[in-house]
Amino acid sequence: ENVSLLFKLYCLTVMTLVAATYTVALRYTRTVETELYFSTTAVCITEVIKLFLSVGILAKETGSLARLITSLKENVFGSPTELLKLSVPSLVYALQNNMAFVALSNLDAAVYQVTYQLKIPCTALCTLQWFSVFMLCGGVTLVQWKPAQATKVQVEQNPWLGFGAIAVAVLCSGFAGVYFEKVLKSSDTSLWVRNIQMYLSGIVVTLFGVYMSDGAQVLEKGFFYGYTHYVWFVIFLASVGGLYTSVVVKYTDNIMKGFSAAAAIVLSTVASVILFGLQITITFSLGALLVCVSIYLYGLPRQDTTKIQPSETKSSKERLATV
């Protein structure tokens, strides 16, 4: 369905603020809190909240409880094939979200935001926009060459572990983003039905992740060990951000999404300077600038040179007629 430009701008504004605030808040909870919470449980709770929010929005969309139940029976519980189809991105997104916690435990929020834009090459493997991709990789290399230091962070960090986590996250983001977008735009099924299908699988996957990664400690200390109001704020942002990501994927284009990503980089950098004492270097500034420019170039529409323009066809016919 057609949506207004104002609605698209609203979604992207919220998405930008959520993305910037989420990285900074998550970084804060992983570096300032004395008793660290289990990140796997936070990812699991996020999936549960997104599921309930999606059900609530679908209830409003259907208009009545009877229609909601019918929709859930037909499209969710009565469609195991569709559930299985959406379990693929839910698994990949679960891994991506867990890697975000690992990365932000070892890298500053601004460095994370810039480096995370490597997800663009992962979604551009089958396109011809290589100039912007090379520019982006160059920018990320500059940022990592002499990483900006946060003077107010005292916890032990492993930048290489953080960068490795981002590498896994961007691979997951590239694949899951393309897969989920294709599923959304290949049928008329409601966006919120698709979300419910994905989040049901996501809850199962993330619970398994809790058991495998922190099972013994969770049993000993409790599922909500180390949770503070800041942690709940991060979970809230992750839940809202997940829903808005679906809306942005369905209704906006690459240029608008690119502008949102660039704005989030700027906001995260400013917040990191204020909260964590991030010292901006020349290489970081140049790298971040290259990344922002490459995001814009990547979002530009490509001209299809394989098709003959109508004017060219007409002139060719006139020349043949003359001959």
C-alpha positions as CSV (number, residue, x, y, z in Angstrom):
1,E,0.0,0.0,0.0
2,N,1.1,3.6,-0.6
3,V,2.3,5.6,2.4
4,S,3.0,9.3,2.7
5,L,6.5,10.8,2.7
6,L,5.7,12.2,6.2
7,F,5.1,8.7,7.5
8,K,8.4,7.5,6.0
9,L,10.3,10.5,7.5
10,Y,8.6,9.8,10.9
11,C,9.7,6.1,10.8
12,L,13.3,7.0,9.8
13,T,13.6,9.7,12.5
14,V,12.4,7.2,15.1
15,M,14.7,4.5,13.7
16,T,17.7,6.9,13.7
17,L,17.2,8.0,17.3
18,V,16.5,4.4,18.5
19,A,19.7,3.1,16.7
20,A,21.9,5.8,18.1
21,T,20.5,5.6,21.6
22,Y,20.5,1.8,21.6
23,T,24.2,1.5,20.9
24,V,25.2,4.1,23.4
25,A,22.9,2.7,26.2
26,L,24.0,-0.9,25.5
27,R,27.6,0.2,25.7
28,Y,26.9,1.9,29.0
29,T,25.4,-1.2,30.5
30,R,28.3,-3.3,29.4
31,T,31.1,-1.0,30.7
32,V,29.7,0.9,33.7
33,E,27.5,-1.7,35.5
34,T,29.4,-3.6,38.3
35,E,27.3,-6.8,38.0
36,L,26.9,-7.7,34.3
37,Y,23.7,-9.2,33.2
38,F,23.4,-12.2,30.9
39,S,23.1,-10.7,27.4
40,T,21.5,-13.9,26.0
41,T,18.5,-13.4,28.4
42,A,18.2,-9.8,27.2
43,V,18.0,-10.9,23.6
44,C,15.4,-13.5,24.5
45,I,13.2,-11.1,26.4
46,T,13.4,-8.7,23.5
47,E,11.9,-11.3,21.2
48,V,9.1,-11.9,23.7
49,I,8.3,-8.2,23.9
50,K,8.3,-7.8,20.1
51,L,6.0,-10.8,19.8
52,F,3.5,-9.2,22.2
53,L,3.7,-5.8,20.5
54,S,3.2,-7.4,17.1
55,V,0.1,-9.3,18.3
56,G,-1.3,-6.1,19.8
57,I,-0.7,-4.2,16.5
58,L,-2.3,-7.1,14.5
59,A,-5.3,-7.0,16.8
60,K,-5.7,-3.3,16.0
61,E,-5.3,-4.0,12.3
62,T,-7.9,-6.8,12.2
63,G,-10.4,-4.8,14.3
64,S,-11.8,-7.6,16.5
65,L,-10.7,-10.5,18.7
66,A,-12.5,-13.0,16.4
67,R,-10.7,-11.8,13.3
68,L,-7.4,-11.8,15.2
69,I,-7.8,-15.4,16.3
70,T,-8.8,-16.4,12.8
71,S,-5.8,-14.6,11.3
72,L,-3.4,-16.3,13.8
73,K,-5.0,-19.7,13.1
74,E,-4.7,-19.4,9.3
75,N,-1.4,-17.6,9.0
76,V,0.6,-18.7,12.0
77,F,-0.5,-21.9,13.6
78,G,-2.1,-23.3,10.5
79,S,1.0,-22.5,8.3
80,P,3.9,-24.6,9.5
81,T,5.7,-24.0,6.1
82,E,5.6,-20.3,6.6
83,L,6.8,-20.6,10.2
84,L,9.7,-22.7,9.0
85,K,10.5,-20.1,6.3
86,L,10.6,-17.3,8.8
87,S,12.7,-19.4,11.2
88,V,15.7,-18.8,8.9
89,P,16.0,-15.0,9.5
90,S,15.0,-15.4,13.2
91,L,18.0,-17.7,13.7
92,V,20.3,-15.3,11.9
93,Y,18.9,-12.2,13.7
94,A,19.4,-14.0,17.1
95,L,23.0,-14.6,16.3
96,Q,23.4,-11.0,15.1
97,N,21.8,-9.5,18.2
98,N,24.0,-11.6,20.5
99,M,27.1,-10.5,18.6
100,A,26.1,-6.8,19.1
101,F,26.4,-7.4,22.8
102,V,29.9,-8.9,22.4
103,A,31.0,-6.1,20.1
104,L,29.7,-3.3,22.3
105,S,31.4,-4.9,25.3
106,N,34.7,-4.4,23.5
107,L,34.3,-1.4,21.2
108,D,33.1,2.2,21.6
109,A,29.6,2.9,20.4
110,A,30.8,5.3,17.7
111,V,33.4,2.8,16.4
112,Y,30.7,0.1,16.4
113,Q,28.3,2.3,14.4
114,V,30.9,3.1,11.7
115,T,32.2,-0.5,11.5
116,Y,28.7,-2.0,11.5
117,Q,28.1,-0.3,8.1
118,L,30.1,-3.2,6.6
119,K,26.7,-4.8,6.3
120,I,26.4,-2.8,3.1
121,P,28.9,-4.9,1.1
122,C,27.1,-8.0,2.4
123,T,23.9,-6.8,0.7
124,A,25.8,-5.5,-2.4
125,L,27.5,-8.7,-3.4
126,C,25.2,-9.1,-6.4
127,T,25.2,-5.4,-7.4
128,L,27.5,-3.2,-9.4
129,Q,27.8,-0.4,-6.8
130,W,31.4,-1.4,-6.1
131,F,32.8,2.2,-5.8
132,S,30.7,2.9,-2.8
133,V,31.6,-0.5,-1.3
134,F,35.3,0.1,-1.7
135,M,34.9,3.6,-0.2
136,L,33.1,2.2,2.8
137,C,35.7,-0.5,3.4
138,G,38.4,2.2,3.2
139,G,36.6,4.3,5.7
140,V,36.2,1.4,8.2
141,T,39.9,0.6,7.7
142,L,40.8,4.1,8.7
143,V,38.5,4.0,11.8
144,Q,40.2,0.7,12.9
145,W,43.7,1.8,12.0
146,K,44.0,4.0,15.1
147,P,40.8,3.5,17.0
148,A,39.5,6.4,19.0
149,Q,40.0,5.9,22.7
150,A,37.4,6.3,25.4
151,T,39.1,7.8,28.5
152,K,36.2,7.2,30.9
153,V,35.9,3.4,30.3
154,Q,37.9,1.4,32.8
155,V,36.8,-2.2,32.0
156,E,39.1,-4.6,30.2
157,Q,38.3,-4.7,26.5
158,N,39.5,-6.8,23.5
159,P,39.1,-4.7,20.3
160,W,39.9,-7.7,18.1
161,L,37.1,-9.7,19.7
162,G,34.8,-6.8,19.2
163,F,35.7,-6.4,15.6
164,G,35.2,-10.2,15.0
165,A,31.8,-10.0,16.6
166,I,30.9,-7.1,14.2
167,A,32.1,-9.2,11.3
168,V,29.7,-12.0,12.2
169,A,26.9,-9.5,12.9
170,V,27.2,-7.7,9.5
171,L,27.2,-11.1,7.7
172,C,24.0,-12.0,9.5
173,S,22.5,-8.6,8.9
174,G,23.2,-8.7,5.1
175,F,21.7,-12.1,4.7
176,A,18.8,-11.8,7.0
177,G,17.9,-8.3,5.7
178,V,17.8,-9.5,2.0
179,Y,15.9,-12.7,3.0
180,F,13.3,-10.9,5.1
181,E,12.8,-8.1,2.6
182,K,12.1,-10.7,-0.1
183,V,9.6,-12.5,2.1
184,L,7.8,-9.3,2.9
185,K,7.6,-8.0,-0.6
186,S,6.8,-11.3,-2.3
187,S,3.3,-11.6,-0.8
188,D,0.4,-9.6,0.5
189,T,0.6,-11.2,4.0
190,S,0.4,-8.6,6.8
191,L,3.8,-7.3,8.1
192,W,2.7,-8.1,11.6
193,V,1.8,-11.6,10.8
194,R,5.3,-12.1,9.3
195,N,6.7,-10.6,12.5
196,I,4.7,-12.9,14.7
197,Q,5.9,-15.9,12.6
198,M,9.5,-14.7,13.0
199,Y,9.4,-13.8,16.7
200,L,7.9,-17.2,17.6
201,S,10.9,-18.9,16.1
202,G,13.1,-16.3,17.6
203,I,12.0,-17.0,21.1
204,V,12.7,-20.7,20.7
205,V,16.2,-20.0,19.2
206,T,17.2,-17.4,21.9
207,L,16.0,-19.7,24.7
208,F,18.3,-22.4,23.3
209,G,21.1,-19.8,23.2
210,V,20.5,-19.0,26.9
211,Y,20.7,-22.7,27.8
212,M,23.8,-23.3,25.7
213,S,25.7,-20.2,26.7
214,D,24.7,-19.3,30.2
215,G,22.5,-22.2,31.3
216,A,24.4,-23.1,34.5
217,Q,24.9,-19.5,35.7
218,V,21.3,-18.6,34.9
219,L,20.1,-21.5,37.1
220,E,22.4,-20.4,39.9
221,K,21.9,-16.6,39.8
222,G,18.5,-16.3,38.1
223,F,17.2,-15.2,34.7
224,F,17.2,-11.5,35.6
225,Y,20.5,-11.4,37.4
226,G,22.2,-8.0,37.1
227,Y,19.2,-6.3,35.5
228,T,18.8,-2.5,36.2
229,H,16.5,0.1,34.8
230,Y,19.2,0.9,32.2
231,V,19.2,-2.8,31.0
232,W,15.4,-2.7,30.7
233,F,15.8,0.6,28.7
234,V,18.2,-1.2,26.3
235,I,15.7,-4.1,25.9
236,F,12.9,-1.6,25.2
237,L,15.0,0.2,22.6
238,A,15.9,-3.2,21.0
239,S,12.2,-4.2,20.9
240,V,11.0,-0.9,19.3
241,G,14.0,-0.8,17.0
242,G,13.2,-4.4,15.8
243,L,9.6,-3.4,14.9
244,Y,10.6,-0.2,13.2
245,T,13.2,-2.0,11.2
246,S,10.4,-4.1,9.7
247,V,8.4,-1.0,8.8
248,V,11.5,0.7,7.3
249,V,12.4,-2.4,5.2
250,K,8.9,-2.6,3.8
251,Y,8.1,1.1,3.1
252,T,11.4,3.1,2.5
253,D,14.2,3.1,0.0
254,N,18.0,2.9,0.2
255,I,18.6,6.6,0.2
256,M,16.4,7.3,3.2
257,K,17.8,4.3,5.1
258,G,21.3,5.5,4.2
259,F,20.6,8.9,5.6
260,S,19.3,7.3,8.8
261,A,22.5,5.3,9.2
262,A,24.7,8.3,8.7
263,A,22.8,10.4,11.2
264,A,23.0,7.5,13.7
265,I,26.8,7.5,13.3
266,V,27.0,11.3,14.1
267,L,24.7,11.0,17.1
268,S,26.5,8.0,18.5
269,T,29.9,9.8,18.1
270,V,28.6,12.9,19.9
271,A,27.1,10.8,22.7
272,S,30.3,8.8,23.1
273,V,32.4,12.0,23.4
274,I,30.1,13.3,26.2
275,L,29.5,10.0,28.1
276,F,32.6,8.0,27.6
277,G,35.3,10.7,26.9
278,L,35.9,9.4,23.4
279,Q,38.9,11.1,21.9
280,I,38.3,11.7,18.2
281,T,41.3,11.1,15.9
282,I,41.9,12.4,12.4
283,T,41.8,8.9,11.0
284,F,38.5,8.2,12.8
285,S,37.0,11.5,11.4
286,L,38.2,10.8,7.8
287,G,37.0,7.2,8.0
288,A,33.6,8.1,9.4
289,L,33.2,10.8,6.6
290,L,34.1,8.2,3.9
291,V,31.5,5.8,5.4
292,C,28.8,8.4,5.4
293,V,29.5,9.4,1.8
294,S,29.7,5.8,0.7
295,I,26.3,5.1,2.3
296,Y,24.8,8.0,0.3
297,L,26.4,6.8,-3.0
298,Y,25.2,3.2,-2.3
299,G,21.6,4.5,-1.9
300,L,21.6,6.3,-5.3
301,P,19.3,4.6,-7.8
302,R,21.2,2.8,-10.5
303,Q,20.6,3.5,-14.2
304,D,19.6,0.4,-16.2
305,T,21.9,0.5,-19.2
306,T,20.5,-2.7,-20.7
307,K,17.3,-1.1,-21.8
308,I,17.0,1.1,-24.9
309,Q,15.4,4.5,-24.1
310,P,12.2,5.4,-26.0
311,S,13.8,8.4,-27.6
312,E,16.7,6.3,-28.9
313,T,14.2,3.8,-30.3
314,K,12.2,6.4,-32.0
315,S,15.3,8.1,-33.6
316,S,16.5,4.7,-34.8
317,K,13.2,4.0,-36.5
318,E,13.3,7.4,-38.2
319,R,16.8,6.7,-39.6
320,L,15.6,3.3,-40.9
321,A,12.6,4.9,-42.5
322,T,14.9,7.5,-44.2
323,V,17.1,4.7,-45.6
